[in-house]
Protein backbone atom coordinates (compact mmCIF):
# COMPACT_ATOMS: atom_id res chain seq x y z
CA UNK A 1 0.00 0.00 0.00
CA UNK A 2 1.39 3.37 -0.94
CA UNK A 3 1.52 6.38 1.39
CA UNK A 4 -1.16 8.07 -0.69
CA UNK A 5 -3.46 5.08 -0.33
CA UNK A 6 -3.00 5.12 3.43
CA UNK A 7 -3.81 8.83 3.57
CA UNK A 8 -6.92 8.33 1.48
CA UNK A 9 -8.11 5.59 3.82
CA UNK A 10 -7.54 7.83 6.84
CA UNK A 11 -9.49 10.66 5.24
CA UNK A 12 -12.23 8.25 4.23
CA UNK A 13 -12.46 6.81 7.74
CA UNK A 14 -12.55 10.28 9.32
CA UNK A 15 -15.30 11.36 6.98
CA UNK A 16 -17.38 8.29 7.70
CA UNK A 17 -17.00 8.93 11.41
CA UNK A 18 -17.84 12.61 11.00
CA UNK A 19 -20.97 11.88 9.00
CA UNK A 20 -22.22 9.39 11.57
CA UNK A 21 -21.56 11.85 14.41
CA UNK A 22 -23.34 14.57 12.47
CA UNK A 23 -26.32 12.29 11.94
CA UNK A 24 -26.60 11.44 15.62
CA UNK A 25 -26.31 15.05 16.74
CA UNK A 26 -28.87 15.95 14.10
CA UNK A 27 -31.23 13.35 15.53
CA UNK A 28 -30.79 14.83 18.99
CA UNK A 29 -31.59 18.27 17.64
CA UNK A 30 -34.62 16.85 15.84
CA UNK A 31 -35.95 15.56 19.17
CA UNK A 32 -35.44 19.07 20.56
CA UNK A 33 -37.49 20.45 17.66
CA UNK A 34 -40.21 17.95 18.53
CA UNK A 35 -40.20 19.12 22.14
CA UNK A 36 -40.43 22.73 21.01
CA UNK A 37 -43.47 21.89 18.91
CA UNK A 38 -45.16 20.25 21.91
CA UNK A 39 -44.42 23.30 24.05
CA UNK A 40 -45.93 25.58 21.43
CA UNK A 41 -49.09 23.47 21.26
CA UNK A 42 -49.47 23.45 25.06
CA UNK A 43 -48.62 27.11 25.73
CA UNK A 44 -51.07 29.97 26.14
CA UNK A 45 -51.66 32.20 23.14
CA UNK A 46 -49.06 34.89 23.82
CA UNK A 47 -46.37 32.43 24.94
CA UNK A 48 -47.18 30.13 22.02
CA UNK A 49 -46.73 33.02 19.61
CA UNK A 50 -43.33 33.85 21.10
CA UNK A 51 -42.19 30.22 20.92
CA UNK A 52 -43.43 29.92 17.35
CA UNK A 53 -41.54 33.06 16.34
CA UNK A 54 -38.34 31.63 17.80
CA UNK A 55 -38.92 28.31 16.06
CA UNK A 56 -39.50 30.09 12.73
CA UNK A 57 -36.30 32.09 13.20
CA UNK A 58 -34.30 28.90 13.84
CA UNK A 59 -35.84 27.27 10.78
CA UNK A 60 -34.98 30.29 8.64
CA UNK A 61 -31.38 30.11 9.85
CA UNK A 62 -31.23 26.41 8.98
CA UNK A 63 -32.58 27.10 5.48
CA UNK A 64 -29.94 29.77 4.95
CA UNK A 65 -27.21 27.36 6.03
CA UNK A 66 -28.45 24.58 3.74
CA UNK A 67 -29.17 26.73 0.67
CA UNK A 68 -25.57 26.61 -0.68
CA UNK A 69 -25.57 22.79 -0.70
CA UNK A 70 -27.82 22.90 -3.77
CA UNK A 71 -24.94 24.37 -5.85
CA UNK A 72 -22.19 22.28 -7.46
CA UNK A 73 -19.56 24.95 -6.80
CA UNK A 74 -20.20 24.57 -3.04
CA UNK A 75 -19.52 20.84 -3.29
CA UNK A 76 -16.38 21.45 -5.31
CA UNK A 77 -14.90 23.48 -2.44
CA UNK A 78 -16.61 21.90 0.58
CA UNK A 79 -14.42 20.43 3.31
CA UNK A 80 -15.47 17.30 5.25
CA UNK A 81 -16.36 19.54 8.20
CA UNK A 82 -18.67 21.66 6.02
CA UNK A 83 -20.40 18.56 4.67
CA UNK A 84 -20.80 17.09 8.16
CA UNK A 85 -22.32 20.33 9.46
CA UNK A 86 -24.75 20.50 6.56
CA UNK A 87 -25.71 16.85 7.10
CA UNK A 88 -26.31 17.52 10.79
CA UNK A 89 -28.54 20.54 10.09
CA UNK A 90 -30.51 18.72 7.40
CA UNK A 91 -31.06 15.75 9.71
CA UNK A 92 -32.26 18.04 12.49
CA UNK A 93 -34.81 19.87 10.34
CA UNK A 94 -35.91 17.47 7.60
CA UNK A 95 -38.93 16.39 9.63
CA UNK A 96 -40.10 20.00 10.11
CA UNK A 97 -39.21 21.79 6.91
CA UNK A 98 -39.60 20.58 3.29
CA UNK A 99 -36.56 22.55 2.15
CA UNK A 100 -34.43 20.82 4.77
CA UNK A 101 -35.81 17.45 3.59
CA UNK A 102 -34.81 18.30 0.01
CA UNK A 103 -31.35 19.33 1.19
CA UNK A 104 -30.97 16.05 3.11
CA UNK A 105 -31.70 14.05 -0.04
CA UNK A 106 -29.28 16.13 -2.11
CA UNK A 107 -26.54 15.75 0.48
CA UNK A 108 -27.05 11.99 0.50
CA UNK A 109 -26.80 11.83 -3.29
CA UNK A 110 -23.71 14.04 -3.49
CA UNK A 111 -21.82 12.21 -0.74
CA UNK A 112 -22.61 8.88 -2.41
CA UNK A 113 -21.54 10.11 -5.83
CA UNK A 114 -18.40 12.00 -4.78
CA UNK A 115 -17.12 9.90 -1.88
CA UNK A 116 -18.88 6.54 -2.22
CA UNK A 117 -20.33 6.80 1.29
CA UNK A 118 -23.93 6.11 2.29
CA UNK A 119 -24.78 8.78 4.84
CA UNK A 120 -27.49 6.57 6.29
CA UNK A 121 -25.00 3.76 6.85
CA UNK A 122 -21.49 5.20 6.60
CA UNK A 123 -19.81 2.08 8.01
CA UNK A 124 -17.73 3.97 10.58
CA UNK A 125 -16.02 2.34 13.53
CA UNK A 126 -18.41 2.59 16.48
CA UNK A 127 -15.62 3.32 18.95
CA UNK A 128 -14.37 6.22 16.85
CA UNK A 129 -17.91 7.52 16.50
CA UNK A 130 -18.46 7.45 20.27
CA UNK A 131 -15.23 9.34 20.97
CA UNK A 132 -15.95 11.92 18.28
CA UNK A 133 -19.51 12.34 19.53
CA UNK A 134 -18.29 13.08 23.07
CA UNK A 135 -15.84 15.67 21.76
CA UNK A 136 -18.52 17.29 19.62
CA UNK A 137 -20.97 17.48 22.54
CA UNK A 138 -18.32 19.01 24.79
CA UNK A 139 -17.56 21.60 22.15
CA UNK A 140 -21.25 22.45 21.84
CA UNK A 141 -21.58 22.78 25.62
CA UNK A 142 -18.55 25.06 25.83
CA UNK A 143 -19.88 27.14 22.97
CA UNK A 144 -23.23 27.53 24.71
CA UNK A 145 -21.49 28.58 27.93
CA UNK A 146 -19.48 31.22 26.10
CA UNK A 147 -22.61 32.55 24.41
CA UNK A 148 -24.36 32.82 27.78
CA UNK A 149 -21.39 34.68 29.25
CA UNK A 150 -21.36 37.06 26.32
CA UNK A 151 -25.09 37.70 26.72
CA UNK A 152 -24.65 38.35 30.45
CA UNK A 153 -21.76 40.73 29.73
CA UNK A 154 -23.89 42.67 27.25
CA UNK A 155 -26.67 42.90 29.86
CA UNK A 156 -24.20 44.22 32.46
CA UNK A 157 -22.97 46.82 29.98
CA UNK A 158 -26.53 48.06 29.49
CA UNK A 159 -27.06 48.37 33.26
CA UNK A 160 -23.76 50.21 33.76
CA UNK A 161 -24.43 52.56 30.85
CA UNK A 162 -27.87 53.39 32.25
CA UNK A 163 -26.40 54.10 35.69
CA UNK A 164 -23.68 56.32 34.24
CA UNK A 165 -26.22 58.23 32.17
CA UNK A 166 -28.37 58.78 35.26
CA UNK A 167 -25.38 60.02 37.25
CA UNK A 168 -24.42 62.39 34.44
CA UNK A 169 -27.94 63.81 34.37
CA UNK A 170 -27.80 64.43 38.11
CA UNK A 171 -24.41 66.13 37.78
CA UNK A 172 -25.73 68.35 35.00
CA UNK A 173 -28.78 69.30 37.06
CA UNK A 174 -26.60 70.15 40.08
CA UNK A 175 -24.29 72.25 37.92
CA UNK A 176 -27.21 74.16 36.43
CA UNK A 177 -28.56 74.80 39.93
CA UNK A 178 -25.17 76.21 40.99
CA UNK A 179 -24.91 78.40 37.91
CA UNK A 180 -28.39 79.90 38.32
CA UNK A 181 -28.51 82.99 40.63
CA UNK A 182 -30.44 82.62 43.88
CA UNK A 183 -33.79 84.40 43.90
CA UNK A 184 -33.29 86.00 47.31
CA UNK A 185 -30.03 87.93 47.57
CA UNK A 186 -28.88 91.27 49.04
CA UNK A 187 -28.23 92.61 45.56
CA UNK A 188 -31.76 91.79 44.38
CA UNK A 189 -33.37 93.33 47.46
CA UNK A 190 -31.23 96.46 47.11
CA UNK A 191 -32.33 96.78 43.50
CA UNK A 192 -35.96 96.42 44.47
CA UNK A 193 -35.62 99.05 47.19
CA UNK A 194 -34.06 101.49 44.74
CA UNK A 195 -36.83 100.89 42.22
CA UNK A 196 -39.48 101.64 44.86
CA UNK A 197 -37.75 104.72 46.27
CA UNK A 198 -40.00 107.74 45.94
CA UNK A 199 -43.02 105.71 44.89
CA UNK A 200 -45.79 105.93 47.50
CA UNK A 201 -45.42 106.52 51.23
CA UNK A 202 -42.50 105.05 53.12
CA UNK A 203 -44.65 102.69 55.20
CA UNK A 204 -46.09 101.05 52.07
CA UNK A 205 -42.62 100.66 50.57
CA UNK A 206 -41.29 99.06 53.75
CA UNK A 207 -44.24 96.67 53.85
CA UNK A 208 -43.56 95.68 50.23
CA UNK A 209 -39.88 95.06 50.96
CA UNK A 210 -40.70 93.02 54.08
CA UNK A 211 -43.17 90.83 52.20
CA UNK A 212 -40.66 90.33 49.38
CA UNK A 213 -38.02 89.26 51.85
CA UNK A 214 -40.23 86.57 53.32
CA UNK A 215 -41.21 85.32 49.87
CA UNK A 216 -37.55 84.78 49.08
CA UNK A 217 -36.87 82.85 52.28
CA UNK A 218 -36.99 79.08 52.63
CA UNK A 219 -40.31 77.91 54.01
CA UNK A 220 -38.90 77.00 57.43
CA UNK A 221 -37.27 80.41 57.86
CA UNK A 222 -40.37 82.27 56.80
CA UNK A 223 -42.51 80.32 59.29
CA UNK A 224 -39.95 80.88 62.02
CA UNK A 225 -40.33 84.65 61.64
CA UNK A 226 -44.14 84.72 61.70
CA UNK A 227 -44.43 84.97 65.52
CA UNK A 228 -42.24 88.12 65.60
CA UNK A 229 -44.40 89.69 62.90
CA UNK A 230 -47.53 88.85 64.85
CA UNK A 231 -45.96 90.29 67.98
CA UNK A 232 -45.10 93.50 66.17
CA UNK A 233 -48.63 93.80 64.85
CA UNK A 234 -50.07 93.19 68.33
CA UNK A 235 -47.84 95.84 69.88
CA UNK A 236 -48.87 98.34 67.23
CA UNK A 237 -52.54 97.61 67.91
CA UNK A 238 -52.06 98.00 71.68
CA UNK A 239 -50.22 101.25 71.13
CA UNK A 240 -53.09 102.56 69.00
CA UNK A 241 -55.63 101.64 71.67
CA UNK A 242 -53.58 103.41 74.35
CA UNK A 243 -53.39 106.58 72.30
CA UNK A 244 -57.18 106.50 71.78
CA UNK A 245 -57.82 106.23 75.52
CA UNK A 246 -55.36 109.02 76.22
CA UNK A 247 -57.12 111.39 73.79
CA UNK A 248 -60.47 110.51 75.34
CA UNK A 249 -59.23 111.48 78.83
CA UNK A 250 -57.94 114.83 77.63
CA UNK A 251 -61.22 115.66 76.00
CA UNK A 252 -63.08 115.13 79.26
C-alpha positions in Angstrom: 0.0 0.0 0.0 1.4 3.4 -0.9 1.5 6.4 1.4 -1.2 8.1 -0.7 -3.5 5.1 -0.3 -3.0 5.1 3.4 -3.8 8.8 3.6 -6.9 8.3 1.5 -8.1 5.6 3.8 -7.5 7.8 6.8 -9.5 10.7 5.2 -12.2 8.2 4.2 -12.5 6.8 7.7 -12.5 10.3 9.3 -15.3 11.4 7.0 -17.4 8.3 7.7 -17.0 8.9 11.4 -17.8 12.6 11.0 -21.0 11.9 9.0 -22.2 9.4 11.6 -21.6 11.9 14.4 -23.3 14.6 12.5 -26.3 12.3 11.9 -26.6 11.4 15.6 -26.3 15.1 16.7 -28.9 16.0 14.1 -31.2 13.4 15.5 -30.8 14.8 19.0 -31.6 18.3 17.6 -34.6 16.9 15.8 -35.9 15.6 19.2 -35.4 19.1 20.6 -37.5 20.4 17.7 -40.2 18.0 18.5 -40.2 19.1 22.1 -40.4 22.7 21.0 -43.5 21.9 18.9 -45.2 20.3 21.9 -44.4 23.3 24.0 -45.9 25.6 21.4 -49.1 23.5 21.3 -49.5 23.4 25.1 -48.6 27.1 25.7 -51.1 30.0 26.1 -51.7 32.2 23.1 -49.1 34.9 23.8 -46.4 32.4 24.9 -47.2 30.1 22.0 -46.7 33.0 19.6 -43.3 33.8 21.1 -42.2 30.2 20.9 -43.4 29.9 17.3 -41.5 33.1 16.3 -38.3 31.6 17.8 -38.9 28.3 16.1 -39.5 30.1 12.7 -36.3 32.1 13.2 -34.3 28.9 13.8 -35.8 27.3 10.8 -35.0 30.3 8.6 -31.4 30.1 9.8 -31.2 26.4 9.0 -32.6 27.1 5.5 -29.9 29.8 4.9 -27.2 27.4 6.0 -28.5 24.6 3.7 -29.2 26.7 0.7 -25.6 26.6 -0.7 -25.6 22.8 -0.7 -27.8 22.9 -3.8 -24.9 24.4 -5.9 -22.2 22.3 -7.5 -19.6 25.0 -6.8 -20.2 24.6 -3.0 -19.5 20.8 -3.3 -16.4 21.5 -5.3 -14.9 23.5 -2.4 -16.6 21.9 0.6 -14.4 20.4 3.3 -15.5 17.3 5.2 -16.4 19.5 8.2 -18.7 21.7 6.0 -20.4 18.6 4.7 -20.8 17.1 8.2 -22.3 20.3 9.5 -24.8 20.5 6.6 -25.7 16.8 7.1 -26.3 17.5 10.8 -28.5 20.5 10.1 -30.5 18.7 7.4 -31.1 15.7 9.7 -32.3 18.0 12.5 -34.8 19.9 10.3 -35.9 17.5 7.6 -38.9 16.4 9.6 -40.1 20.0 10.1 -39.2 21.8 6.9 -39.6 20.6 3.3 -36.6 22.5 2.1 -34.4 20.8 4.8 -35.8 17.5 3.6 -34.8 18.3 0.0 -31.4 19.3 1.2 -31.0 16.1 3.1 -31.7 14.1 0.0 -29.3 16.1 -2.1 -26.5 15.7 0.5 -27.0 12.0 0.5 -26.8 11.8 -3.3 -23.7 14.0 -3.5 -21.8 12.2 -0.7 -22.6 8.9 -2.4 -21.5 10.1 -5.8 -18.4 12.0 -4.8 -17.1 9.9 -1.9 -18.9 6.5 -2.2 -20.3 6.8 1.3 -23.9 6.1 2.3 -24.8 8.8 4.8 -27.5 6.6 6.3 -25.0 3.8 6.9 -21.5 5.2 6.6 -19.8 2.1 8.0 -17.7 4.0 10.6 -16.0 2.3 13.5 -18.4 2.6 16.5 -15.6 3.3 19.0 -14.4 6.2 16.9 -17.9 7.5 16.5 -18.5 7.5 20.3 -15.2 9.3 21.0 -16.0 11.9 18.3 -19.5 12.3 19.5 -18.3 13.1 23.1 -15.8 15.7 21.8 -18.5 17.3 19.6 -21.0 17.5 22.5 -18.3 19.0 24.8 -17.6 21.6 22.2 -21.3 22.5 21.8 -21.6 22.8 25.6 -18.5 25.1 25.8 -19.9 27.1 23.0 -23.2 27.5 24.7 -21.5 28.6 27.9 -19.5 31.2 26.1 -22.6 32.6 24.4 -24.4 32.8 27.8 -21.4 34.7 29.2 -21.4 37.1 26.3 -25.1 37.7 26.7 -24.6 38.3 30.5 -21.8 40.7 29.7 -23.9 42.7 27.3 -26.7 42.9 29.9 -24.2 44.2 32.5 -23.0 46.8 30.0 -26.5 48.1 29.5 -27.1 48.4 33.3 -23.8 50.2 33.8 -24.4 52.6 30.8 -27.9 53.4 32.3 -26.4 54.1 35.7 -23.7 56.3 34.2 -26.2 58.2 32.2 -28.4 58.8 35.3 -25.4 60.0 37.3 -24.4 62.4 34.4 -27.9 63.8 34.4 -27.8 64.4 38.1 -24.4 66.1 37.8 -25.7 68.4 35.0 -28.8 69.3 37.1 -26.6 70.1 40.1 -24.3 72.3 37.9 -27.2 74.2 36.4 -28.6 74.8 39.9 -25.2 76.2 41.0 -24.9 78.4 37.9 -28.4 79.9 38.3 -28.5 83.0 40.6 -30.4 82.6 43.9 -33.8 84.4 43.9 -33.3 86.0 47.3 -30.0 87.9 47.6 -28.9 91.3 49.0 -28.2 92.6 45.6 -31.8 91.8 44.4 -33.4 93.3 47.5 -31.2 96.5 47.1 -32.3 96.8 43.5 -36.0 96.4 44.5 -35.6 99.0 47.2 -34.1 101.5 44.7 -36.8 100.9 42.2 -39.5 101.6 44.9 -37.7 104.7 46.3 -40.0 107.7 45.9 -43.0 105.7 44.9 -45.8 105.9 47.5 -45.4 106.5 51.2 -42.5 105.1 53.1 -44.6 102.7 55.2 -46.1 101.1 52.1 -42.6 100.7 50.6 -41.3 99.1 53.8 -44.2 96.7 53.9 -43.6 95.7 50.2 -39.9 95.1 51.0 -40.7 93.0 54.1 -43.2 90.8 52.2 -40.7 90.3 49.4 -38.0 89.3 51.9 -40.2 86.6 53.3 -41.2 85.3 49.9 -37.5 84.8 49.1 -36.9 82.8 52.3 -37.0 79.1 52.6 -40.3 77.9 54.0 -38.9 77.0 57.4 -37.3 80.4 57.9 -40.4 82.3 56.8 -42.5 80.3 59.3 -40.0 80.9 62.0 -40.3 84.7 61.6 -44.1 84.7 61.7 -44.4 85.0 65.5 -42.2 88.1 65.6 -44.4 89.7 62.9 -47.5 88.8 64.8 -46.0 90.3 68.0 -45.1 93.5 66.2 -48.6 93.8 64.9 -50.1 93.2 68.3 -47.8 95.8 69.9 -48.9 98.3 67.2 -52.5 97.6 67.9 -52.1 98.0 71.7 -50.2 101.3 71.1 -53.1 102.6 69.0 -55.6 101.6 71.7 -53.6 103.4 74.4 -53.4 106.6 72.3 -57.2 106.5 71.8 -57.8 106.2 75.5 -55.4 109.0 76.2 -57.1 111.4 73.8 -60.5 110.5 75.3 -59.2 111.5 78.8 -57.9 114.8 77.6 -61.2 115.7 76.0 -63.1 115.1 79.3 
